[in-house]
């Protein structure tokens, strides 16, 4: 009994230390990387948005595990010279509030971002989504067809795939993972491990210099964003499966930019079928394994945005 009592005390002490370290790491991260934009309230939920520039409205929606700092690294500045750029933190990520403790579907995320864009005066913006953000942008187009002028997907998720969720997200999305594993990650993961995970998104291409520092390595391993992201990844396959049959109803100009060798979001599964389903969609294939062409093939993505604007009669 004495050994058991000692073990219980040690576990309790380790749990208390873990929670303290997690809170300390989060506080330090938020001091170092405070909100860079403004907050809009949608039905009692705060949405973090950065607005910069003048011209046609352009909404940017980031991918999995990210936040709007992904776009401020090198996109927002140049784009704001000819567009009014609105970069959002998706619900539950960055500094935007989660929609519910059980996650937020593509449809729910799109509805919140549409309402936030309207509050910012963007009634029919061009909408760009990258990776999982591409799936949210597609939900915007099918659920709110009168609330955008054109659509651009960059390495966007669009269709069902035949591989599983994977051990990492299976664990993190479970109740034990959300309750016990995520605080351990927030408390004990090293910055080198986080930067390695970010670099894996770019692999086999090198990560752009200074990108991880700009993004804020520990911004993505705070407990709230980790939970929200895991739940979104768990539901993504079902949500994409449900919305994919509606892509043929999209009537705004659509530009698709996708690497042929992308192993994160496969070109043949997502880009080709989307280009065939949407009337008049224009597909720009890239001879690259890059999943982040908005950084590695910046000019090509900018050209796609400009084409979408021109096709929509905005430029």
QUILINPE-V700906 format. One record per residue. N is the residue number from 1. SS is DSSP state (A for helix, B for strand, O for the rest). Layout:
{{N:SS} {N:SS}}
This chain:
{{1:O} {2:A} {3:A} {4:A} {5:A} {6:A} {7:A} {8:A} {9:A} {10:A} {11:A} {12:A} {13:A} {14:A} {15:A} {16:A} {17:A} {18:A} {19:A} {20:A} {21:A} {22:A} {23:A} {24:A} {25:A} {26:A} {27:A} {28:A} {29:A} {30:A} {31:A} {32:A} {33:O} {34:O} {35:O} {36:O} {37:O} {38:B} {39:B} {40:B} {41:B} {42:B} {43:O} {44:O} {45:B} {46:B} {47:B} {48:B} {49:B} {50:B} {51:B} {52:B} {53:O} {54:O} {55:O} {56:B} {57:B} {58:B} {59:B} {60:B} {61:B} {62:O} {63:O} {64:O} {65:O} {66:O} {67:O} {68:O} {69:A} {70:A} {71:A} {72:A} {73:O} {74:O} {75:O} {76:A} {77:A} {78:A} {79:A} {80:O} {81:O} {82:O} {83:B} {84:B} {85:B} {86:B} {87:B} {88:B} {89:O} {90:O} {91:O} {92:O} {93:O} {94:O} {95:O} {96:O} {97:O} {98:O} {99:O} {100:O} {101:O} {102:O} {103:O} {104:O} {105:O} {106:A} {107:A} {108:A} {109:A} {110:A} {111:A} {112:A} {113:A} {114:A} {115:A} {116:A} {117:A} {118:A} {119:A} {120:O} {121:O} {122:O} {123:O} {124:O} {125:B} {126:B} {127:B} {128:B} {129:B} {130:B} {131:O} {132:A} {133:A} {134:A} {135:A} {136:A} {137:A} {138:A} {139:A} {140:A} {141:A} {142:A} {143:A} {144:O} {145:A} {146:A} {147:A} {148:B} {149:B} {150:B} {151:B} {152:B} {153:B} {154:B} {155:O} {156:O} {157:O} {158:O} {159:O} {160:O} {161:O} {162:O} {163:O} {164:O} {165:O} {166:O} {167:A} {168:A} {169:A} {170:A} {171:A} {172:A} {173:A} {174:O} {175:A} {176:A} {177:A} {178:A} {179:A} {180:A} {181:A} {182:A} {183:A} {184:A} {185:A} {186:A} {187:A} {188:A} {189:O} {190:O} {191:A} {192:A} {193:A} {194:A} {195:A} {196:A} {197:A} {198:A} {199:A} {200:A} {201:A} {202:A} {203:O} {204:O} {205:O} {206:O} {207:O} {208:O} {209:O} {210:O} {211:A} {212:A} {213:A} {214:A} {215:A} {216:O} {217:A} {218:A} {219:A} {220:A} {221:A} {222:O} {223:A} {224:A} {225:A} {226:A} {227:A} {228:A} {229:A} {230:A} {231:A} {232:A} {233:A} {234:A} {235:A} {236:A} {237:A} {238:A} {239:A} {240:A} {241:A} {242:A} {243:A} {244:A} {245:O} {246:O} {247:A} {248:A} {249:A} {250:O} {251:O} {252:O} {253:B} {254:B} {255:B} {256:B} {257:B} {258:B} {259:B} {260:O} {261:O} {262:O} {263:O} {264:O} {265:O} {266:O} {267:A} {268:A} {269:A} {270:A} {271:A} {272:A} {273:A} {274:A} {275:A} {276:A} {277:A} {278:O} {279:O} {280:O} {281:O} {282:B} {283:B} {284:B} {285:B} {286:B} {287:O} {288:O} {289:O} {290:O} {291:O} {292:O} {293:A} {294:A} {295:A} {296:A} {297:O} {298:A} {299:A} {300:A} {301:A} {302:A} {303:A} {304:A} {305:A} {306:A} {307:A} {308:A} {309:A} {310:A} {311:A} {312:O} {313:O} {314:O} {315:O}}
